[in-house]
Amino acid sequence: MTESVPSLKIVRDVASLRRRVQGLRSSNQMIALVPTMGALHAGHMALVERAKALADKVVVTIFVNPTQFGPDEDLAAYPRQESEDWTLLAAADVDVLYMPDALAMYPEHFQTEIRVSDVSQGLCGAHRAGHFDGVATVVAKLLLQASPDIALFGEKDFQQLTVIKRLVADLDIPVDIVGVPTVREDDGLALSSRNAYLTEEERAIAPILHRELTVVAIDIAEGADIKVCCARAVDTLLAAGFSAVDYVEAREALTLSSLMAHGPDARVLGAAQLGGARLIDNVPVP
C-alpha cells in the first residue's frame, strides 16, 4: 500500500497568496507565517512544527532575497532545492507554500527600503553593509502580503530576530514575532544551509564556535572580565583553523547594547569564517 502525500500547491504571486489567506481567515483560522530562504533542514522544520502547535494554519515562504546579499557574497551559489523543500513541507502538512520570484517581490521601479537603526548596527551589521536593510524590507513585505497572526524566526540569527521585533513594534504591524531556539547537531553545530559549504575537515572544526561561545557565557556568569573572555575566544577560534573572526561579543539580549556586567537576558554572539562558510551562533548567559 502506497502512503499518500498531502497536496501542497505553490503560490507565486501576491494576489494568489492573499486569496488563499483570505480563504483561511473566512473560517476564523489562526495563521502562522514561517519565512525561509529554502534549502530546508531540521532547523526550518522545527519552526514549522512550532507554528503548527501555535496556529491552525501554516504559511511557509521560500525566497532567496537578493537585497540582503552584498556584492561579494554568495547569492548565486546559495543552495536552492525547490523539489526537496516542497517534499518536506508537503509531508509536514503545511497549508500554503509561497515562492515568489525576485520580480514579484521587487517589481520594476521598486524604490522603498526599510532601515531599522541601532539594533542593525554592530555585530553582523558591521560586516555585511546593507544586510539588515534588505532583511527588514523583505520581512515587512512578507508580513504585509500574508497578514499572519504570528511569524516565527530562529534564534540562531539573533540579531535578525531583534531587528524584526523592533521593525514590527515601530511600524505597528499586527503580528506576534516568535523566536524558536536553535537546532543543533549532536556536536553543537547550529544547523544552517551554509553548512553545506564545509569540507569534511572544516566540519570537524566548526563546532568549536559554539563551544567557545558557551565557555565565554559561563565565564561571564561566574564574574570573569567580559573583554578578556571574548578576546580569548577569538584567539582560540583562529588557532583552531577559522580563517577570520568577525566578532565574539556579549550583548544585552533585548537591545543588543554592549554588556558591561552580567545581568539577566544577556547573550554571547559570534561570527567566524571557516573555508567557504561564514558561521554565526549565539548562546544565552546562564
Residue, then its C-alpha position, 0 to 999 in steps of 0.5 A: m500500500t502506497e502512503s499518500v502525500p498531502s497536496l501542497k500547491i505553490v503560490r507565486d504571486v501576491a494576489s494568489l497568496r492573499r486569496r488563499v489567506q483570505g480563504l483561511r481567515s473566512s473560517n476564523q483560522m489562526i495563521a502562522l507565517v514561517p519565512t525561509m530562504g529554502a534549502l530546508h533542514a531540521g532547523h526550518m522544520a522545527l519552526v514549522e512544527r512550532a507554528k503548527a502547535l501555535a496556529d491552525k494554519v501554516v504559511v511557509t515562504i521560500f525566497v532567496n532575497p537578493t537585497q540582503f546579499g552584498p556584492d561579494e557574497d554568495l547569492a548565486a551559489y546559495p543552495r536552492q532545492e525547490s523539489e526537496d523543500w516542497t517534499l518536506l513541507a508537503a509531508a509536514d502538512v503545511d497549508v500554503l507554500y509561497m515562492p515568489d520570484a525576485l520580480a514579484m517581490y521587487p517589481e520594476h521601479f521598486q524604490t522603498e527600503i526599510r532601515v531599522s537603526d541601532v539594533s542593525q548596527g554592530l555585530c553582523g551589521a558591521h560586516r555585511a553593509g546593507h544586510f539588515d536593510g534588505v532583511a527588514t524590507v523583505v520581512a515587512k513585505l512578507l508580513l504585509q502580503a500574508s497578514p499572519d497572526i504570528a511569524l516565527f524566526g530562529e534564534k540562531d540569527f539573533q540579531q535578525l530576530t531583534v531587528i524584526k521585533r523592533l521593525v514590527a513594534d515601530l511600524d505597528i504591524p499586527v503580528d506576534i514575532v516568535g523566536v524558536p531556539t536553535v537546532r543543533e547537531d549532536d556536536g553543537l553545530a547550529l544547523s544552517s544551509r551554509n553548512a553545506y559549504l564545509t569540507e569534511e575537515e572544516r566540519a570537524i572544526a566548526p563546532i568549536l564556535h559554539r563551544e567557545l561561545t558557551v565557555v565565554a557565557i559561563d565565564i561571564a556568569e561566574g564574574a570573569d572580565i567580559k573583554v578578556c573572555c571574548a578576546r580569548a575566544v577569538d584567539t582560540l577560534l583562529a588557532a583552531g583553523f577559522s580563517a577570520v573572526d568577525y566578532v565574539e561579543a556579549r550583548e544585552a539580549l533585548t537591545l543588543s547594547s554592549l554588556m558591561a556586567h552580567g545581568p539577566d537576558a544577556r547573550v554571547l554572539g559570534a561570527a567566524q569564517l571557516g573555508g567557504a562558510r561564514l558561521i554565526d551562533n549565539v548562546p544565552v548567559p546562564 
